[in-house]
Amino acid sequence: MPNRSLVALLTDFGMDDCYVAEMKGVMLSLNPDLHFVDITHSIRPGDIRQAAYLLWRSHMRFPSGTIFLPVVDPGVGGDRKILLLQTNEHIFVAPDNGLLTRIANEQDYRAWEVTERSLMLDKLSTTFHGRDIMAPVCAQLSLGNVKPSDFGPRLQEIVKFKVAGLTATASSIEGEVISIDRFGNAITNIPAERLAKPGKPSNVRVFIEQEIIDSISKTYSSVKEGETVAYIGSADLIELAINGGDFAKRFAVKPGDTVRVVKDEE
């Protein structure tokens, strides 16, 4: 694996407090040559599923050798483990609470529980393991002086949440909303590859709640401002939006809501 000089952070800490800066400060104290990318610090507090989705869709854009530090940790100080997970391309240091579900479901990996006390800060807070345990682990890994197996025992299983599957028939595909972005667009788990070519309103309809969208369009501006639109988003998943508006707010849509794509008889 190439030189691990890049750490990508994703948290629910926001930017009003100093928490993100403290984690970076700890890492820079151990390795001043580190570079950081902030994926986002605006995860809804404690929302592990949102964090798992955004980590999954963003991680594949990073170079091989990147270390990921996702910290959404409502169980901090409890009995949840801290996890080091290595895939063929990347390393992840995170609470073992389901945050790495989507990564682990799609890639071969090896995992270890982080227990080696000498590789953490001298003094540990019960409420900030991101700074006191996970950040120094990332920095130690970046230096290349320790192996993942040096941090603790091998894990055969990690904590995962149930990921919604797709229900398909000859004429329909049923999935669900997995995330709402800051624009109010509803992102589903229905991949574009499962659909016919977009832009045929005569034979494709999308159903969610009481709303029906008559085609899969190219982009927002394929419809008039204020109208609903279904389209293939940048993660190659079907998304639902309002051109210039907030789809989730208007229709009270939330993660977990059912979405159905129906192919009408031609």
Secondary structure by P-SEA (a helix, b strand, c coil): cccccbbbbbcccccccaaaaaaaaaaaaacccbbbbcccccccccaaaaaaaaaaacccccccbbbbbbbbcccccccbbbbbbbcccccccccccccaaaaaacccbbbbbccccccccccccccccccccaaaaaaaaaaccccccccbbbbccccccccbbbbbcccbbbbbbccccccccccccccccccccccccccbbbbcccccccccccccccccccbbbbbbcccccbbbbcccccccccccccccbbbbbbbccc
